[in-house]
Amino acid sequence: GTLDGGGVAVVLDADTASTSSVSVGGALSNATSVVISAGSQIAVNNVTTTGLQTYTSGVSNAGNIDLNGTTYSSNDGTITFGGAVDLIGAGVSIDSNADGGVGGDIVFNSTVDGGQTLSLDAETGTVDINGVVGGGTALTSLTVSAAGQSDLLAVTTTGVVNVTSGVINVDGLISAGGQVDLSGATTLSAGVTTTGGSDIVLDTGAVTLDQDVTLNSSSGNGSISISTEVNGGQDLTLNAGTGAVTLLSDVGVSGTDLTGLTVTGGQVDIDDVAVTDAGSGFITVTASTNLDVTGSSLTTDGGAVSLSSSSGSGTIDLDVSGALGINATTGSITLTGSVTDDASGDTALTLTAGTGAVSVTGAVGTTGTRLSSLVVSNS
């Protein structure tokens, strides 16, 4: 049955060094806080507190915690799971901000599994997931609706992953069967993969690469959209198959240059790009339908710049009003496809390759799409 906390703290303490278990079959409510400890197994239904909730199963979090309910809520208290969490309830919501205040932290110190949805709301608190999510049984979805900071290890879902947080740290591969939307200042130490034509979206906060990173939506040709600047001395690979790839802001320009950029998509839009890697930094963009350049500068420190549209039969549209410089320093520049101006006569294109070769396989400007000027500089 249900358990009424009587407006005080509830403590259910079984020795974590034993094989003991604690099971609460009904809802636990009207408690200021809940602390439950067991040696091997904790099972709880819905839990509501005004303060913290702490569940500790096994020495060094080696036990299991079954969440049989759907709601675990606190008024700004930290909610901590010290053990491997299994989502049993049909759609689990964990809310450390039930009163609409500042929110407490939500902490998982081990793995999280179960074919259910998991929704987390910490408001300005931290969502700290220290174990693999969905590594045993994939979740159907993971949503962080609000947090000051969210720290994620590897995540596997059959559906969407949506994280809205002031800061987002991704320290393991996110593999999702639905759209992945990371909204916040995001540091990527691992990549993102979607299937079934699902999209990858990064917005509302700069993106920093802490390792070489691949964003891959090519299974089903989902789109990839990054609307904020990307920085970090690492390689970035974007593969959307024939899906659209959109880079709406600078890549490696206002912060730390990337060491390499590879883009594969159908319709591809790129802004300013700067790549530096001891003379070998590269920019390779392959569009199967059309390629639009919206920035004023594509620069490497000696590596090749290659822009290709539909294997040469497509167009490379220069959506720039003013000067566009493609500078490979001493590397080669290859433009595969026709080069056109989105508004005839408003783009001045300069190709600088130093000792490298310059190759343009298609026509440069046609009636109605002529460039204002073209300058090729190499020795």
C-alpha positions in Angstrom: 0.0 0.0 0.0 0.9 3.7 0.1 3.3 5.1 2.6 2.6 8.5 4.2 5.8 10.2 5.5 3.9 12.3 8.0 5.7 15.4 7.0 9.1 14.2 8.3 12.2 12.5 6.9 11.8 8.9 5.9 14.8 6.6 6.3 14.7 2.9 5.2 18.2 1.6 5.9 19.3 -2.0 5.2 23.0 -2.8 5.2 24.6 -2.0 1.8 27.3 -4.6 2.5 24.7 -7.4 2.8 22.3 -9.0 0.3 19.3 -7.1 1.7 16.6 -5.5 -0.3 14.0 -2.8 0.3 10.7 -2.7 -1.5 8.0 0.0 -1.3 5.0 -1.3 -3.2 2.8 1.8 -3.2 3.3 5.6 -3.5 5.5 7.3 -0.9 4.4 10.9 -0.2 4.2 13.7 2.3 7.9 13.3 3.3 10.5 16.1 3.7 13.1 13.6 2.5 13.6 10.0 1.6 16.8 8.0 2.1 16.7 4.3 1.2 19.7 1.9 1.4 20.0 -1.8 0.6 22.6 -4.4 -0.2 21.4 -5.7 -3.5 17.9 -4.4 -4.5 15.7 -1.4 -4.1 12.2 -1.2 -5.6 10.1 1.9 -5.3 6.9 3.3 -6.7 6.0 7.0 -7.0 7.9 9.2 -4.5 7.1 12.8 -3.6 9.2 14.9 -1.2 9.9 18.5 -0.4 13.6 17.8 -0.1 16.2 15.3 -1.2 15.8 11.7 -2.3 18.7 9.3 -2.0 18.7 5.7 -3.1 21.8 3.6 -2.5 22.0 -0.1 -3.5 25.1 -2.1 -2.8 28.7 -1.3 -2.1 30.1 1.1 -4.7 26.6 1.3 -6.3 26.8 -2.3 -7.4 23.2 -3.1 -6.6 20.0 -2.5 -8.6 17.2 0.1 -8.3 13.9 -0.6 -9.9 11.7 2.4 -10.6 8.2 0.9 -10.7 6.4 4.2 -10.7 6.2 7.0 -13.1 6.9 10.1 -10.9 9.8 11.0 -8.6 9.6 14.6 -7.6 11.1 17.0 -5.1 10.8 20.7 -4.3 14.4 21.7 -5.1 16.0 18.7 -3.4 18.8 16.6 -5.0 17.6 13.2 -6.3 20.5 10.6 -6.3 20.4 7.1 -7.6 23.4 5.0 -6.4 22.9 1.8 -8.3 22.0 0.4 -11.6 18.6 1.8 -12.5 15.9 -0.2 -14.3 12.9 1.8 -15.6 9.9 -0.4 -15.0 7.1 2.2 -14.9 5.5 3.2 -18.2 7.2 6.5 -18.7 9.3 7.8 -15.9 9.5 11.5 -14.9 12.1 12.7 -12.4 11.6 16.3 -11.3 13.8 18.1 -8.8 11.8 21.3 -9.4 8.3 20.4 -8.6 7.6 23.7 -6.9 8.9 25.8 -9.8 11.9 27.0 -7.8 15.6 26.8 -8.6 15.7 23.0 -8.8 18.0 20.4 -7.2 20.5 18.1 -9.0 19.6 14.8 -10.5 22.4 12.3 -10.2 22.8 8.7 -11.6 25.9 7.0 -10.4 25.5 3.8 -12.4 23.7 2.6 -15.5 20.2 3.3 -16.6 18.2 0.8 -18.7 14.6 0.0 -19.7 12.4 0.3 -22.7 10.6 3.4 -21.3 10.7 7.1 -21.7 12.8 9.0 -19.2 12.2 12.7 -18.6 14.4 14.8 -16.3 13.8 18.4 -15.1 16.4 20.0 -12.8 15.6 23.6 -13.7 18.9 25.3 -12.9 20.4 22.2 -11.1 22.8 19.7 -12.7 21.8 16.5 -14.5 24.8 14.2 -13.9 24.6 10.8 -15.6 27.7 8.8 -14.6 26.7 5.5 -16.2 25.8 4.3 -19.7 22.2 4.9 -20.6 20.4 2.2 -22.6 23.5 0.0 -22.9 21.6 -3.1 -21.8 18.0 -2.2 -22.9 17.6 0.9 -25.0 15.3 3.6 -23.6 12.5 4.7 -25.9 13.5 8.3 -25.3 15.5 10.6 -23.1 14.5 14.2 -22.4 16.2 16.8 -20.2 13.7 19.6 -20.3 15.7 22.0 -18.1 19.0 22.1 -16.4 21.9 24.4 -15.6 24.3 21.7 -16.7 23.9 18.2 -18.2 26.6 15.6 -18.2 26.0 12.5 -20.4 27.9 9.3 -21.0 26.9 7.0 -23.8 23.2 7.1 -24.6 21.1 4.6 -26.6 17.5 5.1 -27.4 14.9 3.8 -29.9 13.4 7.3 -30.1 14.4 10.9 -29.5 17.1 12.5 -27.3 16.2 16.1 -26.4 18.5 18.0 -24.0 17.8 21.6 -23.1 20.5 22.9 -20.7 22.7 25.9 -20.1 25.8 23.6 -20.6 25.9 20.2 -22.2 28.8 17.8 -21.9 28.6 14.7 -24.1 31.3 12.1 -23.0 30.0 9.0 -24.9 28.3 8.2 -28.2 24.7 9.2 -28.5 22.9 6.6 -30.6 19.2 7.3 -31.3 16.4 6.0 -33.4 14.8 9.5 -33.3 15.9 13.1 -33.6 18.7 14.3 -31.4 18.4 17.9 -30.3 21.1 19.4 -28.1 20.1 22.9 -27.1 22.8 24.7 -25.0 26.5 25.4 -25.0 27.7 21.9 -26.0 31.1 20.2 -25.6 31.4 17.1 -27.6 33.9 14.4 -26.6 32.0 11.8 -28.6 29.7 11.7 -31.6 26.0 11.4 -32.4 24.4 8.8 -34.6 20.8 8.6 -35.7 18.8 6.1 -37.7 15.6 5.9 -39.6 16.0 9.3 -41.3 16.1 11.2 -37.9 17.8 14.6 -37.7 20.6 15.9 -35.6 20.2 19.5 -34.3 22.6 21.6 -32.3 21.5 25.1 -31.4 21.4 27.8 -28.7 25.0 27.8 -27.6 28.5 27.4 -29.0 29.8 23.9 -29.9 33.2 22.9 -28.7 35.0 19.8 -29.9 37.1 18.0 -27.2 37.9 15.0 -29.4 37.6 14.2 -33.1 33.8 14.0 -33.6 31.4 12.5 -36.1 27.8 13.4 -36.5 26.1 10.7 -38.6 22.5 10.7 -39.8 23.2 8.9 -43.0 21.1 5.9 -42.1 17.8 7.1 -43.6 19.3 10.4 -44.7 18.3 12.6 -41.8 19.5 16.2 -41.8 22.2 17.8 -39.7 21.8 21.4 -38.6 24.3 23.4 -36.4 23.1 27.0 -35.9 25.8 28.2 -33.6 29.6 28.6 -33.9 31.8 25.5 -33.7 35.4 25.6 -32.3 38.1 23.2 -31.0 41.3 21.8 -32.4 39.8 18.6 -33.6 38.4 17.0 -36.8 34.7 17.3 -37.4 32.9 14.9 -39.7 29.3 15.5 -40.7 27.6 12.7 -42.7 23.9 13.1 -43.6 24.0 10.7 -46.6 21.7 12.6 -49.0 20.1 14.6 -46.2 20.6 18.3 -45.8 23.6 19.7 -43.9 23.4 23.3 -42.6 26.1 25.2 -40.9 24.6 28.5 -40.0 27.5 30.1 -38.2 31.3 30.1 -38.1 33.4 27.0 -37.9 36.8 27.4 -36.2 36.9 31.2 -36.9 36.1 33.1 -33.7 37.7 30.6 -31.4 40.1 27.6 -31.9 40.5 26.5 -35.5 39.4 23.0 -36.3 42.1 20.5 -37.6 39.8 19.2 -40.4 36.2 19.4 -41.7 34.5 16.8 -43.8 30.9 17.3 -44.9 28.7 14.9 -46.9 25.1 15.7 -47.7 22.5 16.4 -50.3 21.8 20.1 -50.0 24.8 21.6 -48.1 25.1 25.1 -46.7 28.3 26.3 -45.1 29.4 29.5 -43.5 33.0 30.7 -42.7 35.5 27.9 -42.0 39.0 28.1 -40.6 41.2 24.9 -40.3 44.8 24.7 -38.9 46.8 21.6 -38.4 50.6 22.1 -39.0 50.0 22.5 -42.7 47.6 19.5 -43.2 44.3 20.9 -42.0 41.7 20.2 -44.7 38.2 21.2 -45.8 36.2 18.6 -47.8 32.6 19.3 -48.7 30.6 16.9 -50.9 27.0 17.8 -51.8 25.0 15.3 -53.9 22.5 18.0 -55.0 23.6 21.5 -54.4 26.3 23.4 -52.3 25.7 26.9 -51.0 28.6 29.0 -49.5 27.2 31.7 -47.3 30.4 32.8 -45.5 33.2 35.1 -46.7 36.2 32.9 -45.9 37.3 29.3 -46.2 40.8 28.9 -45.0 43.4 26.2 -44.3 47.1 26.4 -43.3 48.2 24.3 -46.2 45.8 21.5 -46.5 43.5 21.0 -49.4 40.1 22.7 -50.0 37.7 20.6 -52.0 34.1 21.6 -52.8 32.0 19.3 -54.9 28.4 19.5 -56.1 26.6 16.5 -57.6 29.9 15.0 -58.8 30.5 18.0 -61.0 27.0 18.3 -62.5 25.6 20.5 -59.8 26.3 24.1 -58.7 28.4 25.7 -56.1 26.3 28.8 -55.3 28.1 31.8 -53.7 25.5 33.4 -51.4 27.8 36.2 -50.5 27.4 39.9 -51.0 31.0 41.1 -51.3 34.3 39.3 -51.1 34.7 35.5 -50.7 38.3 34.2 -50.2 39.2 30.5 -50.4 42.7 30.3 -49.1 44.6 27.0 -48.9 47.9 28.8 -48.2 50.1 26.2 -50.0 47.5 23.5 -50.5 45.3 22.7 -53.5 41.9 24.1 -54.2 39.4 22.0 -56.2 35.9 23.2 -57.2 33.9 20.4 -58.8 30.8 21.8 -60.4 29.6 25.1 -61.8 30.3 28.2 -59.8 27.5 30.7 -59.7 26.5 33.9 -57.9 23.2 33.9 -56.2 22.7 37.6 -57.2 24.5 38.3 -60.4 27.6 40.4 -59.9 27.7 40.8 -56.1 30.4 38.2 -55.2 34.2 38.8 -55.7 35.9 35.4 -55.5 39.6 35.0 -54.8 41.3 31.6 -54.8 44.7 31.5 -53.2 46.7 28.2 -53.3 50.4 29.4 -53.1 52.3 26.4 -54.5 49.2 24.3 -54.7 47.1 23.6 -57.7 43.8 25.2 -58.5 41.2 23.2 -60.4 37.7 24.4 -61.4 35.9 21.8 -63.4 32.7 23.6 -64.3 31.7 27.0 -65.7 32.3 30.0 -63.5 29.3 32.4 -63.8 26.6 32.2 -66.5 24.1 34.8 -67.7 22.3 36.0 -64.7 24.7 34.4 -62.2 28.0 36.1 -63.1 30.5 36.9 -60.4 31.7 40.4 -59.9 35.3 39.2 -60.2 37.5 36.2 -60.1 41.2 36.2 -58.9 43.3 33.1 -58.9 46.7 33.3 -57.1 49.2 30.5 -57.0 52.9 30.2 -57.9 
